[in-house]
Amino acid sequence: MNQGKIWTVVHPTVGLPLLLGSVTVIALLVHASLLNNTSWFAGYWEGAAATSVAAAPASTVVASANTGTVQAN
């Protein structure tokens, strides 16, 4: 343990609860931020089914390498 001398300054009975408490607070803040700023996270936690991606349209656009023009198939 290369930082073992920290416990000569801060007792483990004080330092460990502060460390673990700060990790807990950061994790809660990250989850709260995700819940407030995304539309998918709340549904994920509620167990909503994933929405399927729409199929690609039958007509696709193909760029011609030789002429630089765009053709629709």
N, CA, C and O atoms as a Tripos MOL2 file, in Angstrom:
@<TRIPOS>MOLECULE
protein
  292   291    73     0     0
PROTEIN
NO_CHARGES

@<TRIPOS>ATOM
      1 N           0.8570   -1.1720    0.0000 N.3       1 MET1
      2 CA          0.0000    0.0000    0.0000 C.3       1 MET1
      3 C           0.9040    1.2360    0.0000 C.2       1 MET1
      4 O           1.5540    1.5250    1.0050 O.2       1 MET1
      5 N           0.9490    1.9580   -1.1070 N.am      2 ASN2
      6 CA          1.8800    3.0610   -1.2250 C.3       2 ASN2
      7 C           1.4030    4.3330   -0.5170 C.2       2 ASN2
      8 O           2.1910    5.2600   -0.3330 O.2       2 ASN2
      9 N           0.1380    4.3950   -0.1190 N.am      3 GLN3
     10 CA         -0.3800    5.5660    0.5950 C.3       3 GLN3
     11 C          -0.7110    5.2140    2.0470 C.2       3 GLN3
     12 O          -1.6240    5.7950    2.6340 O.2       3 GLN3
     13 N           0.0150    4.2830    2.6160 N.am      4 GLY4
     14 CA         -0.2770    3.8020    3.9670 C.3       4 GLY4
     15 C          -0.0520    4.8450    5.0540 C.2       4 GLY4
     16 O          -0.6600    4.7570    6.1210 O.2       4 GLY4
     17 N           0.8060    5.8250    4.8090 N.am      5 LYS5
     18 CA          1.0950    6.8240    5.8300 C.3       5 LYS5
     19 C          -0.0460    7.8160    6.0330 C.2       5 LYS5
     20 O          -0.0130    8.6000    6.9820 O.2       5 LYS5
     21 N          -1.0640    7.7980    5.1540 N.am      6 ILE6
     22 CA         -2.2080    8.7060    5.3320 C.3       6 ILE6
     23 C          -2.9100    8.4210    6.6600 C.2       6 ILE6
     24 O          -3.4920    9.3240    7.2600 O.2       6 ILE6
     25 N          -2.8560    7.1610    7.1230 N.am      7 TRP7
     26 CA         -3.5520    6.8040    8.3520 C.3       7 TRP7
     27 C          -2.8090    7.2980    9.5930 C.2       7 TRP7
     28 O          -3.3300    7.1730   10.7010 O.2       7 TRP7
     29 N          -1.5970    7.8600    9.4350 N.am      8 THR8
     30 CA         -0.9420    8.5220   10.5730 C.3       8 THR8
     31 C          -1.4920    9.9260   10.7560 C.2       8 THR8
     32 O          -1.3240   10.5250   11.8180 O.2       8 THR8
     33 N          -2.1520   10.4590    9.7220 N.am      9 VAL9
     34 CA         -2.7450   11.8060    9.7830 C.3       9 VAL9
     35 C          -4.2390   11.7210   10.0520 C.2       9 VAL9
     36 O          -4.7720   12.4640   10.8760 O.2       9 VAL9
     37 N          -4.9120   10.8120    9.3530 N.am     10 VAL10
     38 CA         -6.3600   10.6380    9.4760 C.3      10 VAL10
     39 C          -6.6140    9.2320    9.9860 C.2      10 VAL10
     40 O          -6.1260    8.2600    9.4090 O.2      10 VAL10
     41 N          -7.3680    9.1210   11.0540 N.am     11 HIS11
     42 CA         -7.6870    7.7980   11.6020 C.3      11 HIS11
     43 C          -8.6180    7.0520   10.6530 C.2      11 HIS11
     44 O          -9.4920    7.6720   10.0480 O.2      11 HIS11
     45 N          -8.4540    5.7370   10.5070 N.am     12 PRO12
     46 CA         -9.3210    4.9540    9.6250 C.3      12 PRO12
     47 C         -10.7900    5.0200   10.0230 C.2      12 PRO12
     48 O         -11.6600    4.8700    9.1650 O.2      12 PRO12
     49 N         -11.0900    5.2390   11.2950 N.am     13 THR13
     50 CA        -12.4870    5.3320   11.7200 C.3      13 THR13
     51 C         -13.1440    6.6000   11.2010 C.2      13 THR13
     52 O         -14.3720    6.6900   11.1770 O.2      13 THR13
     53 N         -12.3570    7.5750   10.7870 N.am     14 VAL14
     54 CA        -12.8910    8.8040   10.1940 C.3      14 VAL14
     55 C         -12.7350    8.7650    8.6780 C.2      14 VAL14
     56 O         -13.6630    9.1190    7.9520 O.2      14 VAL14
     57 N         -11.5680    8.3360    8.1940 N.am     15 GLY15
     58 CA        -11.2600    8.3840    6.7720 C.3      15 GLY15
     59 C         -12.0680    7.4240    5.9240 C.2      15 GLY15
     60 O         -12.5350    7.7960    4.8480 O.2      15 GLY15
     61 N         -12.2410    6.1990    6.3870 N.am     16 LEU16
     62 CA        -12.9820    5.2130    5.5950 C.3      16 LEU16
     63 C         -14.4550    5.5720    5.4340 C.2      16 LEU16
     64 O         -14.9700    5.4730    4.3200 O.2      16 LEU16
     65 N         -15.1610    5.9850    6.4910 N.am     17 PRO17
     66 CA        -16.5440    6.4140    6.2650 C.3      17 PRO17
     67 C         -16.6550    7.6290    5.3420 C.2      17 PRO17
     68 O         -17.6090    7.7310    4.5700 O.2      17 PRO17
     69 N         -15.6900    8.5510    5.4140 N.am     18 LEU18
     70 CA        -15.7120    9.7000    4.5020 C.3      18 LEU18
     71 C         -15.4940    9.2600    3.0620 C.2      18 LEU18
     72 O         -16.1750    9.7410    2.1560 O.2      18 LEU18
     73 N         -14.5550    8.3530    2.8460 N.am     19 LEU19
     74 CA        -14.2860    7.8480    1.5040 C.3      19 LEU19
     75 C         -15.4980    7.1150    0.9450 C.2      19 LEU19
     76 O         -15.9380    7.4030   -0.1680 O.2      19 LEU19
     77 N         -16.0360    6.1790    1.7020 N.am     20 LEU20
     78 CA        -17.1860    5.4080    1.2320 C.3      20 LEU20
     79 C         -18.4300    6.2760    1.0920 C.2      20 LEU20
     80 O         -19.2310    6.0730    0.1800 O.2      20 LEU20
     81 N         -18.5910    7.2300    1.9810 N.am     21 GLY21
     82 CA        -19.7230    8.1530    1.8780 C.3      21 GLY21
     83 C         -19.6420    9.0240    0.6290 C.2      21 GLY21
     84 O         -20.6560    9.2760   -0.0230 O.2      21 GLY21
     85 N         -18.4340    9.4840    0.2960 N.am     22 SER22
     86 CA        -18.2930   10.3140   -0.8980 C.3      22 SER22
     87 C         -18.5300    9.4990   -2.1670 C.2      22 SER22
     88 O         -19.0930   10.0160   -3.1320 O.2      22 SER22
     89 N         -18.1110    8.2370   -2.1810 N.am     23 VAL23
     90 CA        -18.3810    7.3760   -3.3360 C.3      23 VAL23
     91 C         -19.8870    7.1690   -3.4850 C.2      23 VAL23
     92 O         -20.4030    7.1870   -4.6020 O.2      23 VAL23
     93 N         -20.5860    6.9770   -2.3880 N.am     24 THR24
     94 CA        -22.0390    6.7970   -2.4180 C.3      24 THR24
     95 C         -22.7400    8.0450   -2.9320 C.2      24 THR24
     96 O         -23.6540    7.9500   -3.7510 O.2      24 THR24
     97 N         -22.3240    9.2050   -2.4640 N.am     25 VAL25
     98 CA        -22.9400   10.4580   -2.9030 C.3      25 VAL25
     99 C         -22.7170   10.6800   -4.3940 C.2      25 VAL25
    100 O         -23.6310   11.1040   -5.1010 O.2      25 VAL25
    101 N         -21.5160   10.3980   -4.8740 N.am     26 ILE26
    102 CA        -21.2220   10.5630   -6.3010 C.3      26 ILE26
    103 C         -22.0820    9.6140   -7.1350 C.2      26 ILE26
    104 O         -22.6100   10.0190   -8.1710 O.2      26 ILE26
    105 N         -22.2310    8.3580   -6.7040 N.am     27 ALA27
    106 CA        -23.0490    7.3940   -7.4410 C.3      27 ALA27
    107 C         -24.5120    7.8350   -7.4820 C.2      27 ALA27
    108 O         -25.1650    7.7100   -8.5180 O.2      27 ALA27
    109 N         -25.0220    8.3420   -6.3820 N.am     28 LEU28
    110 CA        -26.4050    8.8200   -6.3630 C.3      28 LEU28
    111 C         -26.5910   10.0360   -7.2580 C.2      28 LEU28
    112 O         -27.6180   10.1590   -7.9250 O.2      28 LEU28
    113 N         -25.6160   10.9320   -7.2820 N.am     29 LEU29
    114 CA        -25.6990   12.0970   -8.1610 C.3      29 LEU29
    115 C         -25.6780   11.7030   -9.6360 C.2      29 LEU29
    116 O         -26.4010   12.2860  -10.4450 O.2      29 LEU29
    117 N         -24.8640   10.7300   -9.9850 N.am     30 VAL30
    118 CA        -24.8130   10.2730  -11.3730 C.3      30 VAL30
    119 C         -26.1420    9.6500  -11.7820 C.2      30 VAL30
    120 O         -26.6460    9.9270  -12.8710 O.2      30 VAL30
    121 N         -26.7130    8.8160  -10.9230 N.am     31 HIS31
    122 CA        -27.9980    8.1950  -11.2540 C.3      31 HIS31
    123 C         -29.1180    9.2240  -11.3190 C.2      31 HIS31
    124 O         -29.9750    9.1380  -12.2000 O.2      31 HIS31
    125 N         -29.1340   10.1860  -10.4170 N.am     32 ALA32
    126 CA        -30.1520   11.2360  -10.4570 C.3      32 ALA32
    127 C         -30.0150   12.0700  -11.7230 C.2      32 ALA32
    128 O         -31.0180   12.4550  -12.3250 O.2      32 ALA32
    129 N         -28.7960   12.3490  -12.1260 N.am     33 SER33
    130 CA        -28.5650   13.1010  -13.3560 C.3      33 SER33
    131 C         -29.0660   12.3250  -14.5690 C.2      33 SER33
    132 O         -29.6800   12.9030  -15.4660 O.2      33 SER33
    133 N         -28.8080   11.0210  -14.6010 N.am     34 LEU34
    134 CA        -29.3110   10.2070  -15.7040 C.3      34 LEU34
    135 C         -30.8350   10.1870  -15.7400 C.2      34 LEU34
    136 O         -31.4310   10.2730  -16.8130 O.2      34 LEU34
    137 N         -31.4600   10.0760  -14.5900 N.am     35 LEU35
    138 CA        -32.9240   10.0580  -14.5500 C.3      35 LEU35
    139 C         -33.5180   11.3760  -15.0210 C.2      35 LEU35
    140 O         -34.5490   11.3800  -15.6920 O.2      35 LEU35
    141 N         -32.8940   12.4800  -14.6850 N.am     36 ASN36
    142 CA        -33.4330   13.7910  -15.0250 C.3      36 ASN36
    143 C         -33.1100   14.2380  -16.4410 C.2      36 ASN36
    144 O         -33.8400   15.0570  -17.0000 O.2      36 ASN36
    145 N         -32.0420   13.7300  -17.0380 N.am     37 ASN37
    146 CA        -31.5920   14.2670  -18.3160 C.3      37 ASN37
    147 C         -31.7160   13.3150  -19.4990 C.2      37 ASN37
    148 O         -31.3310   13.6750  -20.6120 O.2      37 ASN37
    149 N         -32.2360   12.1250  -19.2940 N.am     38 THR38
    150 CA        -32.4310   11.2050  -20.4110 C.3      38 THR38
    151 C         -33.8730   10.7220  -20.4210 C.2      38 THR38
    152 O         -34.5580   10.7290  -19.3980 O.2      38 THR38
    153 N         -34.3120   10.3070  -21.5880 N.am     39 SER39
    154 CA        -35.6810    9.7980  -21.6930 C.3      39 SER39
    155 C         -35.7290    8.2750  -21.5870 C.2      39 SER39
    156 O         -36.8020    7.7150  -21.3660 O.2      39 SER39
    157 N         -34.6010    7.5990  -21.7390 N.am     40 TRP40
    158 CA        -34.6040    6.1430  -21.7690 C.3      40 TRP40
    159 C         -34.2980    5.5040  -20.4260 C.2      40 TRP40
    160 O         -34.6510    4.3440  -20.2140 O.2      40 TRP40
    161 N         -33.6570    6.2150  -19.5170 N.am     41 PHE41
    162 CA        -33.1780    5.5810  -18.2920 C.3      41 PHE41
    163 C         -34.3190    5.1990  -17.3500 C.2      41 PHE41
    164 O         -34.2810    4.1360  -16.7310 O.2      41 PHE41
    165 N         -35.3230    6.0520  -17.2390 N.am     42 ALA42
    166 CA        -36.4600    5.7280  -16.3700 C.3      42 ALA42
    167 C         -37.1890    4.4830  -16.8810 C.2      42 ALA42
    168 O         -37.5840    3.6240  -16.0920 O.2      42 ALA42
    169 N         -37.3650    4.3880  -18.1940 N.am     43 GLY43
    170 CA        -37.9870    3.2050  -18.7690 C.3      43 GLY43
    171 C         -37.1550    1.9560  -18.5510 C.2      43 GLY43
    172 O         -37.6900    0.8660  -18.3530 O.2      43 GLY43
    173 N         -35.8440    2.1220  -18.5900 N.am     44 TYR44
    174 CA        -34.9390    0.9930  -18.3420 C.3      44 TYR44
    175 C         -35.1020    0.4800  -16.9190 C.2      44 TYR44
    176 O         -35.1570   -0.7300  -16.6980 O.2      44 TYR44
    177 N         -35.1790    1.3780  -15.9650 N.am     45 TRP45
    178 CA        -35.3490    0.9640  -14.5710 C.3      45 TRP45
    179 C         -36.7170    0.3540  -14.3130 C.2      45 TRP45
    180 O         -36.8570   -0.5100  -13.4480 O.2      45 TRP45
    181 N         -37.7370    0.7980  -15.0600 N.am     46 GLU46
    182 CA        -39.0800    0.2570  -14.8820 C.3      46 GLU46
    183 C         -39.2560   -1.0640  -15.6180 C.2      46 GLU46
    184 O         -40.2840   -1.7210  -15.4550 O.2      46 GLU46
    185 N         -38.2840   -1.4650  -16.4200 N.am     47 GLY47
    186 CA        -38.3580   -2.7290  -17.1330 C.3      47 GLY47
    187 C         -39.0890   -2.6440  -18.4510 C.2      47 GLY47
    188 O         -39.6100   -3.6490  -18.9340 O.2      47 GLY47
    189 N         -39.1400   -1.4620  -19.0440 N.am     48 ALA48
    190 CA        -39.8060   -1.3110  -20.3310 C.3      48 ALA48
    191 C         -39.0360   -2.0670  -21.4030 C.2      48 ALA48
    192 O         -37.8070   -2.1320  -21.3770 O.2      48 ALA48
    193 N         -39.7750   -2.6360  -22.3410 N.am     49 ALA49
    194 CA        -39.1440   -3.3720  -23.4340 C.3      49 ALA49
    195 C         -38.4290   -2.4050  -24.3570 C.2      49 ALA49
    196 O         -38.8640   -1.2690  -24.5420 O.2      49 ALA49
    197 N         -37.3420   -2.8590  -24.9280 N.am     50 ALA50
    198 CA        -36.5930   -2.0300  -25.8700 C.3      50 ALA50
    199 C         -37.4030   -1.8360  -27.1390 C.2      50 ALA50
    200 O         -38.0520   -2.7650  -27.6200 O.2      50 ALA50
    201 N         -37.3630   -0.6350  -27.6750 N.am     51 THR51
    202 CA        -38.0720   -0.3720  -28.9210 C.3      51 THR51
    203 C         -37.2270   -0.8620  -30.0780 C.2      51 THR51
    204 O         -36.0010   -0.7550  -30.0580 O.2      51 THR51
    205 N         -37.8890   -1.3940  -31.0800 N.am     52 SER52
    206 CA        -37.1530   -1.9130  -32.2310 C.3      52 SER52
    207 C         -36.8080   -0.7700  -33.1840 C.2      52 SER52
    208 O         -37.5400    0.2140  -33.2860 O.2      52 SER52
    209 N         -35.7100   -0.9160  -33.8580 N.am     53 VAL53
    210 CA        -35.2700    0.0840  -34.8250 C.3      53 VAL53
    211 C         -36.0280   -0.1550  -36.1190 C.2      53 VAL53
    212 O         -36.1960   -1.2980  -36.5430 O.2      53 VAL53
    213 N         -36.4890    0.9280  -36.7520 N.am     54 ALA54
    214 CA        -37.2310    0.7980  -38.0050 C.3      54 ALA54
    215 C         -36.3340    0.2190  -39.0940 C.2      54 ALA54
    216 O         -35.1340    0.4900  -39.1360 O.2      54 ALA54
    217 N         -36.9260   -0.5690  -39.9600 N.am     55 ALA55
    218 CA        -36.1690   -1.1800  -41.0490 C.3      55 ALA55
    219 C         -35.7320   -0.1030  -42.0390 C.2      55 ALA55
    220 O         -36.3960    0.9230  -42.1900 O.2      55 ALA55
    221 N         -34.6200   -0.3470  -42.7040 N.am     56 ALA56
    222 CA        -34.1170    0.5870  -43.7050 C.3      56 ALA56
    223 C         -35.0750    0.6380  -44.8770 C.2      56 ALA56
    224 O         -35.6570   -0.3850  -45.2370 O.2      56 ALA56
    225 N         -35.2520    1.7980  -45.4780 N.am     57 PRO57
    226 CA        -36.1580    1.8870  -46.6260 C.3      57 PRO57
    227 C         -35.6340    1.0700  -47.8090 C.2      57 PRO57
    228 O         -34.4310    0.8440  -47.9380 O.2      57 PRO57
    229 N         -36.5530    0.6350  -48.6650 N.am     58 ALA58
    230 CA        -36.1730   -0.1830  -49.8140 C.3      58 ALA58
    231 C         -35.3300    0.6070  -50.8010 C.2      58 ALA58
    232 O         -34.4360    0.0530  -51.4400 O.2      58 ALA58
    233 N         -35.6050    1.8840  -50.9270 N.am     59 SER59
    234 CA        -34.8530    2.7260  -51.8420 C.3      59 SER59
    235 C         -33.6650    3.3220  -51.0980 C.2      59 SER59
    236 O         -33.8450    4.0510  -50.1220 O.2      59 SER59
    237 N         -32.4620    3.0200  -51.5520 N.am     60 THR60
    238 CA        -31.2710    3.5670  -50.9310 C.3      60 THR60
    239 C         -30.5380    4.4470  -51.9170 C.2      60 THR60
    240 O         -30.6870    4.2970  -53.1290 O.2      60 THR60
    241 N         -29.7540    5.3550  -51.4000 N.am     61 VAL61
    242 CA        -29.0060    6.2700  -52.2430 C.3      61 VAL61
    243 C         -27.5840    5.7370  -52.3860 C.2      61 VAL61
    244 O         -26.9190    5.4330  -51.3960 O.2      61 VAL61
    245 N         -27.1310    5.6280  -53.6270 N.am     62 VAL62
    246 CA        -25.7970    5.1130  -53.9130 C.3      62 VAL62
    247 C         -24.9960    6.1940  -54.6240 C.2      62 VAL62
    248 O         -25.4540    6.7680  -55.6120 O.2      62 VAL62
    249 N         -23.7970    6.4700  -54.1170 N.am     63 ALA63
    250 CA        -22.9400    7.4660  -54.7450 C.3      63 ALA63
    251 C         -22.0250    6.7690  -55.7510 C.2      63 ALA63
    252 O         -21.4080    5.7510  -55.4370 O.2      63 ALA63
    253 N         -21.9430    7.3200  -56.9520 N.am     64 SER64
    254 CA        -21.0770    6.7550  -57.9780 C.3      64 SER64
    255 C         -19.6640    7.2790  -57.7550 C.2      64 SER64
    256 O         -19.4560    8.4860  -57.6380 O.2      64 SER64
    257 N         -18.6870    6.3630  -57.6960 N.am     65 ALA65
    258 CA        -17.3050    6.7570  -57.4340 C.3      65 ALA65
    259 C         -16.6750    7.4490  -58.6410 C.2      65 ALA65
    260 O         -15.8040    8.3020  -58.4700 O.2      65 ALA65
    261 N         -17.0960    7.1020  -59.8470 N.am     66 ASN66
    262 CA        -16.4590    7.6450  -61.0330 C.3      66 ASN66
    263 C         -16.9220    9.0560  -61.3590 C.2      66 ASN66
    264 O         -16.0900    9.9200  -61.6390 O.2      66 ASN66
    265 N         -18.2110    9.3130  -61.3310 N.am     67 THR67
    266 CA        -18.7340   10.6050  -61.7900 C.3      67 THR67
    267 C         -19.0250   11.5610  -60.6580 C.2      67 THR67
    268 O         -19.1670   12.7620  -60.8890 O.2      67 THR67
    269 N         -19.1170   11.0570  -59.4270 N.am     68 GLY68
    270 CA        -19.4360   11.9370  -58.3130 C.3      68 GLY68
    271 C         -20.9170   12.2690  -58.2310 C.2      68 GLY68
    272 O         -21.3060   13.1160  -57.4270 O.2      68 GLY68
    273 N         -21.7570   11.6270  -59.0390 N.am     69 THR69
    274 CA        -23.1920   11.8890  -58.9910 C.3      69 THR69
    275 C         -23.8540   10.9050  -58.0250 C.2      69 THR69
    276 O         -23.2860    9.8720  -57.6720 O.2      69 THR69
    277 N         -25.0400   11.2510  -57.6200 N.am     70 VAL70
    278 CA        -25.7910   10.4060  -56.7000 C.3      70 VAL70
    279 C         -26.9740    9.8070  -57.4570 C.2      70 VAL70
    280 O         -27.7130   10.5250  -58.1310 O.2      70 VAL70
    281 N         -27.1480    8.5030  -57.3450 N.am     71 GLN71
    282 CA        -28.2360    7.8090  -58.0140 C.3      71 GLN71
    283 C         -29.1000    7.1090  -56.9800 C.2      71 GLN71
    284 O         -28.5830    6.5410  -56.0190 O.2      71 GLN71
    285 N         -30.4150    7.1470  -57.1710 N.am     72 ALA72
    286 CA        -31.3340    6.4240  -56.3040 C.3      72 ALA72
    287 C         -31.6620    5.0890  -56.9360 C.2      72 ALA72
    288 O         -32.0060    5.0380  -58.1170 O.2      72 ALA72
    289 N         -31.5660    4.0150  -56.1890 N.am     73 ASN73
    290 CA        -31.8830    2.6760  -56.7010 C.3      73 ASN73
    291 C         -33.3030    2.3270  -56.3880 C.2      73 ASN73
    292 O         -33.7620    1.2390  -56.7360 O.2      73 ASN73
@<TRIPOS>BOND
     1     1     2 1
     2     2     3 1
     3     3     4 2
     4     3     5 am
     5     5     6 1
     6     6     7 1
     7     7     8 2
     8     7     9 am
     9     9    10 1
    10    10    11 1
    11    11    12 2
    12    11    13 am
    13    13    14 1
    14    14    15 1
    15    15    16 2
    16    15    17 am
    17    17    18 1
    18    18    19 1
    19    19    20 2
    20    19    21 am
    21    21    22 1
    22    22    23 1
    23    23    24 2
    24    23    25 am
    25    25    26 1
    26    26    27 1
    27    27    28 2
    28    27    29 am
    29    29    30 1
    30    30    31 1
    31    31    32 2
    32    31    33 am
    33    33    34 1
    34    34    35 1
    35    35    36 2
    36    35    37 am
    37    37    38 1
    38    38    39 1
    39    39    40 2
    40    39    41 am
    41    41    42 1
    42    42    43 1
    43    43    44 2
    44    43    45 am
    45    45    46 1
    46    46    47 1
    47    47    48 2
    48    47    49 am
    49    49    50 1
    50    50    51 1
    51    51    52 2
    52    51    53 am
    53    53    54 1
    54    54    55 1
    55    55    56 2
    56    55    57 am
    57    57    58 1
    58    58    59 1
    59    59    60 2
    60    59    61 am
    61    61    62 1
    62    62    63 1
    63    63    64 2
    64    63    65 am
    65    65    66 1
    66    66    67 1
    67    67    68 2
    68    67    69 am
    69    69    70 1
    70    70    71 1
    71    71    72 2
    72    71    73 am
    73    73    74 1
    74    74    75 1
    75    75    76 2
    76    75    77 am
    77    77    78 1
    78    78    79 1
    79    79    80 2
    80    79    81 am
    81    81    82 1
    82    82    83 1
    83    83    84 2
    84    83    85 am
    85    85    86 1
    86    86    87 1
    87    87    88 2
    88    87    89 am
    89    89    90 1
    90    90    91 1
    91    91    92 2
    92    91    93 am
    93    93    94 1
    94    94    95 1
    95    95    96 2
    96    95    97 am
    97    97    98 1
    98    98    99 1
    99    99   100 2
   100    99   101 am
   101   101   102 1
   102   102   103 1
   103   103   104 2
   104   103   105 am
   105   105   106 1
   106   106   107 1
   107   107   108 2
   108   107   109 am
   109   109   110 1
   110   110   111 1
   111   111   112 2
   112   111   113 am
   113   113   114 1
   114   114   115 1
   115   115   116 2
   116   115   117 am
   117   117   118 1
   118   118   119 1
   119   119   120 2
   120   119   121 am
   121   121   122 1
   122   122   123 1
   123   123   124 2
   124   123   125 am
   125   125   126 1
   126   126   127 1
   127   127   128 2
   128   127   129 am
   129   129   130 1
   130   130   131 1
   131   131   132 2
   132   131   133 am
   133   133   134 1
   134   134   135 1
   135   135   136 2
   136   135   137 am
   137   137   138 1
   138   138   139 1
   139   139   140 2
   140   139   141 am
   141   141   142 1
   142   142   143 1
   143   143   144 2
   144   143   145 am
   145   145   146 1
   146   146   147 1
   147   147   148 2
   148   147   149 am
   149   149   150 1
   150   150   151 1
   151   151   152 2
   152   151   153 am
   153   153   154 1
   154   154   155 1
   155   155   156 2
   156   155   157 am
   157   157   158 1
   158   158   159 1
   159   159   160 2
   160   159   161 am
   161   161   162 1
   162   162   163 1
   163   163   164 2
   164   163   165 am
   165   165   166 1
   166   166   167 1
   167   167   168 2
   168   167   169 am
   169   169   170 1
   170   170   171 1
   171   171   172 2
   172   171   173 am
   173   173   174 1
   174   174   175 1
   175   175   176 2
   176   175   177 am
   177   177   178 1
   178   178   179 1
   179   179   180 2
   180   179   181 am
   181   181   182 1
   182   182   183 1
   183   183   184 2
   184   183   185 am
   185   185   186 1
   186   186   187 1
   187   187   188 2
   188   187   189 am
   189   189   190 1
   190   190   191 1
   191   191   192 2
   192   191   193 am
   193   193   194 1
   194   194   195 1
   195   195   196 2
   196   195   197 am
   197   197   198 1
   198   198   199 1
   199   199   200 2
   200   199   201 am
   201   201   202 1
   202   202   203 1
   203   203   204 2
   204   203   205 am
   205   205   206 1
   206   206   207 1
   207   207   208 2
   208   207   209 am
   209   209   210 1
   210   210   211 1
   211   211   212 2
   212   211   213 am
   213   213   214 1
   214   214   215 1
   215   215   216 2
   216   215   217 am
   217   217   218 1
   218   218   219 1
   219   219   220 2
   220   219   221 am
   221   221   222 1
   222   222   223 1
   223   223   224 2
   224   223   225 am
   225   225   226 1
   226   226   227 1
   227   227   228 2
   228   227   229 am
   229   229   230 1
   230   230   231 1
   231   231   232 2
   232   231   233 am
   233   233   234 1
   234   234   235 1
   235   235   236 2
   236   235   237 am
   237   237   238 1
   238   238   239 1
   239   239   240 2
   240   239   241 am
   241   241   242 1
   242   242   243 1
   243   243   244 2
   244   243   245 am
   245   245   246 1
   246   246   247 1
   247   247   248 2
   248   247   249 am
   249   249   250 1
   250   250   251 1
   251   251   252 2
   252   251   253 am
   253   253   254 1
   254   254   255 1
   255   255   256 2
   256   255   257 am
   257   257   258 1
   258   258   259 1
   259   259   260 2
   260   259   261 am
   261   261   262 1
   262   262   263 1
   263   263   264 2
   264   263   265 am
   265   265   266 1
   266   266   267 1
   267   267   268 2
   268   267   269 am
   269   269   270 1
   270   270   271 1
   271   271   272 2
   272   271   273 am
   273   273   274 1
   274   274   275 1
   275   275   276 2
   276   275   277 am
   277   277   278 1
   278   278   279 1
   279   279   280 2
   280   279   281 am
   281   281   282 1
   282   282   283 1
   283   283   284 2
   284   283   285 am
   285   285   286 1
   286   286   287 1
   287   287   288 2
   288   287   289 am
   289   289   290 1
   290   290   291 1
   291   291   292 2
@<TRIPOS>SUBSTRUCTURE
     1 MET1         2 RESIDUE 1 A MET
     2 ASN2         6 RESIDUE 1 A ASN
     3 GLN3        10 RESIDUE 1 A GLN
     4 GLY4        14 RESIDUE 1 A GLY
     5 LYS5        18 RESIDUE 1 A LYS
     6 ILE6        22 RESIDUE 1 A ILE
     7 TRP7        26 RESIDUE 1 A TRP
     8 THR8        30 RESIDUE 1 A THR
     9 VAL9        34 RESIDUE 1 A VAL
    10 VAL10       38 RESIDUE 1 A VAL
    11 HIS11       42 RESIDUE 1 A HIS
    12 PRO12       46 RESIDUE 1 A PRO
    13 THR13       50 RESIDUE 1 A THR
    14 VAL14       54 RESIDUE 1 A VAL
    15 GLY15       58 RESIDUE 1 A GLY
    16 LEU16       62 RESIDUE 1 A LEU
    17 PRO17       66 RESIDUE 1 A PRO
    18 LEU18       70 RESIDUE 1 A LEU
    19 LEU19       74 RESIDUE 1 A LEU
    20 LEU20       78 RESIDUE 1 A LEU
    21 GLY21       82 RESIDUE 1 A GLY
    22 SER22       86 RESIDUE 1 A SER
    23 VAL23       90 RESIDUE 1 A VAL
    24 THR24       94 RESIDUE 1 A THR
    25 VAL25       98 RESIDUE 1 A VAL
    26 ILE26      102 RESIDUE 1 A ILE
    27 ALA27      106 RESIDUE 1 A ALA
    28 LEU28      110 RESIDUE 1 A LEU
    29 LEU29      114 RESIDUE 1 A LEU
    30 VAL30      118 RESIDUE 1 A VAL
    31 HIS31      122 RESIDUE 1 A HIS
    32 ALA32      126 RESIDUE 1 A ALA
    33 SER33      130 RESIDUE 1 A SER
    34 LEU34      134 RESIDUE 1 A LEU
    35 LEU35      138 RESIDUE 1 A LEU
    36 ASN36      142 RESIDUE 1 A ASN
    37 ASN37      146 RESIDUE 1 A ASN
    38 THR38      150 RESIDUE 1 A THR
    39 SER39      154 RESIDUE 1 A SER
    40 TRP40      158 RESIDUE 1 A TRP
    41 PHE41      162 RESIDUE 1 A PHE
    42 ALA42      166 RESIDUE 1 A ALA
    43 GLY43      170 RESIDUE 1 A GLY
    44 TYR44      174 RESIDUE 1 A TYR
    45 TRP45      178 RESIDUE 1 A TRP
    46 GLU46      182 RESIDUE 1 A GLU
    47 GLY47      186 RESIDUE 1 A GLY
    48 ALA48      190 RESIDUE 1 A ALA
    49 ALA49      194 RESIDUE 1 A ALA
    50 ALA50      198 RESIDUE 1 A ALA
    51 THR51      202 RESIDUE 1 A THR
    52 SER52      206 RESIDUE 1 A SER
    53 VAL53      210 RESIDUE 1 A VAL
    54 ALA54      214 RESIDUE 1 A ALA
    55 ALA55      218 RESIDUE 1 A ALA
    56 ALA56      222 RESIDUE 1 A ALA
    57 PRO57      226 RESIDUE 1 A PRO
    58 ALA58      230 RESIDUE 1 A ALA
    59 SER59      234 RESIDUE 1 A SER
    60 THR60      238 RESIDUE 1 A THR
    61 VAL61      242 RESIDUE 1 A VAL
    62 VAL62      246 RESIDUE 1 A VAL
    63 ALA63      250 RESIDUE 1 A ALA
    64 SER64      254 RESIDUE 1 A SER
    65 ALA65      258 RESIDUE 1 A ALA
    66 ASN66      262 RESIDUE 1 A ASN
    67 THR67      266 RESIDUE 1 A THR
    68 GLY68      270 RESIDUE 1 A GLY
    69 THR69      274 RESIDUE 1 A THR
    70 VAL70      278 RESIDUE 1 A VAL
    71 GLN71      282 RESIDUE 1 A GLN
    72 ALA72      286 RESIDUE 1 A ALA
    73 ASN73      290 RESIDUE 1 A ASN
